[in-house]
Amino acid sequence: MVIPDFVLNAPLAMQVTPADWPGGYWWHWLFFTIIIIAFVLIMVMGVIYIERRGMGRMQSRLGPNRTGPFGLLQPVADAIKVLLKENIVPATADKVVHWLAPIIAFSPVLMIFAVIPFQNGALLADLNIGILYIIAVSSVATVGVFMAGWGSSNKYSLLGAMRNVAAIVSYEIPLALTIVGVIIFSGSLSMNQIVVAQDIPYILVQPLGFLLFFIAASAEINRSPFDLMEADSELTAGFHTEYSGMKFAMFYLVEYAEAIAMSAIITTLFLSGWRGPFLPPWLWFLIKTLVVFFVMVWTRTTLPRVRIDQLMALAWKFLFPLALVNLFITAIEVIFWPDISQWIFVGVNIVIAALLVILWSKLFKIGWGRLEV
């Protein structure tokens, strides 16, 4: 590749962490389990603050600025407040299902981070099917959401849960197809090996794949403008309408933990993960993850919420066909030009992506209006 060795192949970045670090199999599992739990909980409080302050700036208001210096302790105060609230369960609810739902929704999010590399080899389990594991595990969270809607004995909760399941089923297909493009270029299903293979970040080699993945991922985790399960004017608060106290906090935690997980996955698949010059690898990973999350905040502040018919049409009429086209183009490039520099693919694929997005937006209508770019 043309990129200088000192930029992307720095000794600090490419140094492999031993599989049993910091001292044996069980110490490795204990250490990284604690790291993952602490990382998710601290990052959730951090990104809540970033989102509130960022949206405040974008909307010409202050955001939290009273609790602690610059409002830094506001997430902590909110957590304490939620923990002290009364836990209310509807009289006609299925008590067991109502209680289990937030646990089943939260557990898969933590499991995703088991195969996310914080630096070269620094992860809980370097599975050779890491990305397949993520696709399988992330789908389990939908079961918890549907259990919350069903167990609440509330029609608004049930409708919100059904919307969530419909969105997951629809957007999982283009999401998986865009991942296949990354797998074809990298030649591996291991998340760590995908990062090692990225001498050029795949956001440049797969620009259309990155765009489709980002949109599909935002829809799957209910980020605006796809947060239809929380359409207050239609469904009060969606599937967690009947939840309060700690159980509501669990769903709130799931929402932001999923956003962090998707940001980490995007960083790993498209932004070279922990690779970068000068700074420690884990710091590069953290910076890139926060940048991706900030883009999610940006889209939330900028774009209006879509309707449910527009949500479904976007998946099947726009994302799915373009994901197939992107997959075919990627396969053709790898099969017929396996030895050519990927820098040539960068310019070609950016032009192809721009043309496809513009032309496809002219051909298909989303709901009652035409999608314009």
C-alpha positions in Angstrom: 0.0 0.0 0.0 1.0 3.6 -0.5 0.4 4.8 3.0 3.7 5.4 4.9 4.5 2.7 7.4 5.0 5.1 10.2 1.4 6.3 9.9 -0.7 3.1 10.0 1.9 0.4 10.8 3.5 2.0 13.8 5.1 -0.5 16.2 2.8 0.7 19.1 -0.3 0.1 17.0 0.6 -3.3 15.5 2.0 -4.8 18.7 -0.2 -7.8 19.5 -1.6 -8.3 23.0 -1.1 -12.0 24.1 -4.3 -14.0 24.1 -3.9 -14.8 27.8 -2.9 -11.3 29.0 -2.7 -10.2 31.8 -1.7 -13.6 33.2 -3.7 -16.7 32.3 -7.0 -17.7 30.8 -9.2 -16.9 33.7 -7.4 -13.7 34.6 -7.9 -12.6 31.0 -11.7 -13.3 31.1 -12.1 -11.6 34.5 -10.1 -8.5 33.5 -11.8 -7.9 30.2 -15.3 -8.6 31.7 -14.7 -5.9 34.2 -13.3 -3.6 31.5 -16.3 -4.1 29.3 -18.8 -3.5 32.1 -17.0 -0.4 33.3 -16.5 0.9 29.7 -20.2 0.6 28.8 -21.4 2.2 32.1 -18.9 5.1 32.0 -19.4 5.7 28.3 -23.2 5.7 28.7 -22.9 8.6 31.2 -20.4 10.3 29.0 -22.4 10.1 25.8 -25.6 11.2 27.5 -23.8 14.4 28.6 -22.2 14.8 25.1 -25.6 14.4 23.5 -27.4 16.9 25.8 -24.6 19.5 25.5 -24.2 19.0 21.8 -27.9 19.2 21.0 -28.1 22.3 23.3 -25.4 24.0 21.1 -27.1 23.0 17.9 -30.5 24.2 19.1 -29.2 27.5 20.6 -29.7 26.6 24.2 -27.5 25.7 27.1 -28.1 22.1 28.0 -27.2 20.7 31.5 -25.0 23.2 33.3 -26.0 23.2 37.0 -25.1 19.8 38.6 -21.3 19.8 38.9 -18.8 21.8 36.9 -20.3 22.4 33.4 -23.1 20.0 34.3 -20.8 17.0 34.3 -22.7 15.3 37.2 -26.1 15.6 35.6 -26.1 12.0 34.3 -25.1 10.8 37.9 -28.0 12.9 39.4 -30.4 11.4 36.8 -29.3 7.9 37.7 -29.8 8.5 41.4 -33.2 10.0 40.7 -34.3 7.0 38.6 -33.1 4.5 41.2 -35.1 6.1 43.9 -38.4 6.1 41.9 -41.1 3.7 42.7 -41.3 0.5 40.7 -44.8 0.2 39.4 -46.2 -2.9 37.6 -49.7 -2.9 35.9 -52.2 -5.1 37.7 -53.0 -7.1 34.5 -49.4 -7.4 33.4 -47.5 -10.7 33.1 -45.2 -10.1 36.1 -42.4 -12.5 35.1 -42.2 -11.3 31.5 -42.4 -7.7 32.6 -39.5 -8.2 35.0 -37.3 -10.3 32.7 -37.7 -8.0 29.6 -35.1 -5.3 30.5 -32.6 -7.9 31.5 -32.9 -9.8 28.3 -32.7 -6.5 26.3 -29.5 -5.4 28.1 -27.5 -8.6 28.3 -26.8 -8.9 24.5 -25.4 -5.4 24.3 -22.7 -6.3 26.8 -22.0 -9.5 24.9 -21.3 -7.6 21.7 -18.2 -6.0 23.3 -16.7 -9.4 23.9 -15.4 -9.4 20.3 -14.7 -5.7 19.9 -10.9 -5.1 19.9 -9.7 -2.1 21.9 -6.3 -2.6 20.4 -4.5 -5.3 18.6 -5.5 -8.5 20.4 -6.9 -6.7 23.4 -10.4 -8.2 23.5 -12.3 -10.8 25.5 -12.5 -13.4 22.8 -11.0 -13.2 19.3 -13.5 -15.3 17.6 -12.8 -16.3 13.9 -16.6 -15.6 13.3 -16.7 -12.4 15.4 -18.9 -10.3 13.1 -21.3 -13.2 12.6 -21.5 -13.5 16.4 -22.3 -9.8 16.7 -25.2 -10.1 14.1 -26.6 -13.1 16.0 -26.3 -11.7 19.5 -27.6 -8.2 18.7 -30.9 -9.7 17.4 -31.6 -11.2 20.8 -32.2 -7.7 22.3 -35.4 -7.5 20.1 -36.8 -10.4 22.1 -36.5 -8.3 25.3 -38.3 -5.4 23.6 -41.2 -7.5 22.4 -41.4 -9.1 25.9 -41.7 -5.6 27.4 -44.6 -4.7 25.0 -46.4 -8.0 25.4 -45.9 -8.3 29.2 -47.1 -4.8 29.9 -50.7 -5.5 28.9 -50.9 -2.2 27.1 -51.9 -1.8 23.5 -49.6 1.2 23.0 -46.7 -0.8 24.4 -47.5 -3.7 22.2 -47.7 -1.6 19.0 -44.4 0.1 19.9 -42.8 -3.4 20.3 -44.2 -4.6 17.0 -42.8 -1.6 15.3 -39.4 -2.3 16.7 -39.5 -6.0 15.6 -40.6 -4.9 12.1 -37.7 -2.4 11.9 -35.2 -5.0 13.1 -36.3 -7.6 10.6 -36.3 -5.1 7.7 -33.0 -3.4 8.4 -31.1 -6.5 9.4 -30.9 -7.6 5.8 -29.2 -4.5 4.2 -27.1 -4.3 7.4 -25.8 -7.8 6.9 -25.2 -7.3 3.1 -23.0 -4.3 3.7 -21.0 -6.3 6.2 -20.4 -8.9 3.6 -18.6 -6.3 1.5 -16.2 -5.6 4.3 -15.7 -9.3 4.8 -14.8 -9.8 1.0 -12.2 -7.1 1.2 -10.7 -8.2 4.5 -10.9 -11.9 3.9 -11.8 -12.6 7.5 -14.8 -12.7 9.9 -12.6 -11.8 12.9 -13.1 -8.3 14.1 -9.4 -8.0 15.0 -8.3 -9.3 11.6 -10.7 -6.9 9.9 -8.9 -4.0 11.6 -5.4 -5.4 10.8 -6.5 -5.7 7.1 -7.4 -2.0 6.9 -4.3 -0.4 5.5 -6.8 2.0 4.0 -10.0 2.7 6.1 -12.9 0.9 4.5 -15.0 4.1 4.8 -12.9 5.1 1.7 -12.9 1.7 0.0 -16.6 1.1 0.8 -18.2 4.5 1.0 -21.7 3.2 -0.1 -21.4 0.3 2.3 -20.6 2.7 5.2 -23.5 5.0 4.4 -26.0 2.1 4.2 -24.6 0.5 7.3 -24.9 3.8 9.3 -28.5 4.3 8.2 -29.5 0.7 8.9 -27.7 0.7 12.2 -29.5 3.9 13.3 -32.8 2.4 12.4 -32.1 -0.8 14.3 -31.2 1.0 17.5 -34.1 3.4 17.2 -32.0 6.5 16.8 -33.6 9.6 15.3 -35.0 10.0 12.7 -36.1 6.4 13.1 -37.2 6.5 16.8 -40.8 5.6 15.9 -41.2 3.5 19.0 -41.0 6.7 21.1 -43.4 8.7 18.9 -45.1 10.4 21.9 -48.0 11.8 19.9 -48.9 8.3 18.7 -47.8 5.7 21.2 -47.1 7.7 24.4 -43.6 6.2 25.2 -43.7 3.1 23.1 -42.8 -0.4 24.4 -41.6 0.9 27.8 -44.7 3.0 28.6 -45.5 0.9 31.7 -42.0 0.8 33.0 -40.7 3.0 35.9 -37.8 3.1 38.3 -34.8 0.8 37.8 -36.5 -1.2 35.0 -37.1 2.0 33.0 -33.4 2.9 33.7 -32.4 -0.4 32.2 -34.2 0.3 28.9 -32.7 3.8 28.9 -29.3 2.2 29.5 -29.9 -0.2 26.6 -30.7 2.7 24.2 -27.4 4.4 24.7 -25.4 1.2 25.1 -26.6 0.1 21.7 -25.6 3.4 20.3 -22.1 3.0 21.8 -21.9 -0.6 20.5 -22.9 0.4 17.0 -20.4 3.3 17.1 -17.7 0.8 18.1 -18.7 -1.6 15.3 -18.6 1.1 12.7 -15.2 2.2 14.0 -14.0 -1.4 13.7 -15.4 -2.2 10.3 -14.9 1.1 8.5 -12.5 3.4 10.4 -9.6 1.1 11.0 -10.5 0.5 14.6 -7.6 1.1 16.9 -5.1 1.9 14.1 -3.6 5.4 14.0 -0.3 7.3 14.4 1.3 8.6 17.5 -1.5 8.0 20.1 -2.0 4.7 22.0 -4.3 2.3 20.0 -7.0 2.2 22.7 -7.2 6.0 22.6 -7.7 6.0 18.8 -10.5 3.5 19.2 -12.1 5.7 21.9 -11.8 8.9 19.8 -13.2 7.3 16.6 -16.1 5.8 18.6 -17.0 9.2 20.1 -16.8 10.8 16.7 -19.3 8.3 15.2 -21.6 8.8 18.1 -21.4 12.6 17.7 -22.5 12.1 14.0 -25.6 10.2 15.4 -26.3 13.2 17.6 -25.9 15.5 14.7 -28.4 13.6 12.6 -30.9 13.5 15.5 -30.8 17.3 15.8 -30.9 17.9 12.0 -33.4 15.4 10.5 -37.2 15.2 11.2 -38.7 11.9 12.3 -40.0 9.7 9.5 -43.4 7.9 9.4 -43.6 4.2 9.9 -44.5 3.6 6.2 -41.5 5.7 5.2 -39.3 3.7 7.5 -40.3 0.4 5.9 -40.1 1.7 2.4 -36.6 3.1 3.0 -35.4 -0.3 4.0 -36.9 -2.3 1.1 -36.9 0.1 -1.8 -33.7 2.0 -1.1 -31.2 0.3 1.3 -31.8 -3.3 0.2 -31.3 -2.8 -3.6 -28.3 -0.6 -3.0 -26.8 -3.1 -0.6 -27.1 -5.8 -3.3 -25.5 -3.5 -5.9 -22.7 -2.6 -3.5 -22.1 -6.3 -2.8 -21.9 -7.2 -6.5 -19.5 -4.3 -7.2 -17.3 -5.3 -4.3 -17.2 -9.0 -5.5 -16.3 -7.9 -9.1 -13.5 -5.7 -7.9 -12.0 -8.4 -5.7 -12.4 -11.3 -8.2 -11.1 -9.5 -11.3 -8.6 -7.1 -9.8 -7.2 -8.9 -6.7 -3.7 -7.4 -6.9 -4.6 -3.8 -7.8 -4.0 -1.1 -5.2 -7.1 -0.3 -3.1 -6.4 3.4 -3.6 -7.7 3.0 -7.1 -10.9 1.6 -5.7 -11.3 4.6 -3.4 -11.9 7.1 -6.2 -14.0 4.7 -8.3 -16.2 3.6 -5.4 -16.9 7.2 -4.2 -18.1 8.2 -7.7 -20.2 5.0 -8.0 -21.7 5.6 -4.5 -22.6 9.2 -5.3 -24.2 8.3 -8.7 -26.2 5.4 -7.2 -27.6 7.4 -4.3 -28.6 10.3 -6.5 -30.1 8.1 -9.3 -31.9 5.8 -6.9 -33.4 8.7 -5.0 -35.0 9.9 -8.2 -36.5 6.5 -9.1 -38.3 5.5 -5.9 -40.8 7.2 -3.7 -40.7 6.8 0.1 -44.2 6.8 1.4 -46.2 9.7 -0.1 -43.2 11.8 -1.1 -40.1 11.4 -3.3 -36.8 10.9 -1.6 -34.6 13.8 -2.8 -30.8 14.1 -2.4 
